């Protein structure tokens, strides 16, 4: 990707904010300022383990490290400490970045992320940076997948071409930016040079909704379970987004109808994708499932079924697993998500192996032929 498309370059002249729970940063200041205390040049070509306590520091470090570090390994907040030494070894980590020295790893250089910003020294020549993410829904030793900034922003660029940039947007997300879903929203905000409101670990839904309302959120994303908690909170009266986005779990009809009732003027979109497959497709017609016409349709993103399992091929898929395990089958990612055709629409019925969420098993209503409950997929 050209140097002008690196993340720091996207902040130049941006009249936008990154709002965290405890602090905020004007994006335009990143043209001259750094959160890494003068150590950015020393991280050139390093394999960096990004391990922060505050999502705001994670977002700022990602902007700075892209195009500088050879590899960024993004540690999600729920990762168990026992896995870190093996992960650092597998990914050849040479530095750790975080805002607290308690997040350091023995024998590996630690660079502290701080606020307020300090003057930025001359940036090193730009390079391609590998982004390493942890897959969702894994148990035991996590799986790691490799992306580039190009694969991560493929859906965002396609959306900008199709619909144009939304210059007055204020994005918010229930997702953590250290996961694929939250990272997508961070990249959307940066690409559009618009503001983003970040959640914080342990923040109550009502408190976050109040913050979202205070900053005038217009575009808000999360899983159906996030939205369910939001709709149960009286604080949802504080927000009036004009774009509501769901992903990460199956969006059932009851949830879509509830959101339509609460936000009648909003565009409601549910997206399908995974850390490995990237963003596959979006559905915006207000109905659960997805149109049968998506399967087999030619285009940049191709979707097919193999034994009922969704397979996806696109420029947005990960480049591979870090351990070298095969990701693709004939150029497609096997998502493991099972669907069935009822009428003119496909519905999710579970995951290969029978993994469903605690809300119940996927089944058809008697005589209606519809999925009854949400299925948790290994996505975002």
ABEGO torsion letter per residue (X at the ends): XBAAABAAAAABGBBBBBBBAABBBBAAAAAABBAAGGAAAAABGBBBBBBBABAAAAAAAAAAABGABABBBBBBAABBAAAAAAAAAAAGBABBBBABAAABBBGBBBBBBBOBBBBBBBBBBBBBBBBBBBBBGBBEBBBBBBBBAAAAAAAAAAAAAAAEBBAABBBBBABBAABAAAAAAAAAAAAAGBBBBBBBBGBBAAAAAAAAAAAGBABBBEBAAAAAAAAABAAAAABBBABBBBBGBBBBAAAAAAAAAABAABBBBBBBEBAAAEBABBBAAGBBEBBAAABGBBEABBBBBBGGBBBBBBAABBAEBAAGBBABBGGBBBAGBBBBBBEABBBBAEBBGGBBBAAEBBBBBBGAGBBABBBBBBBX
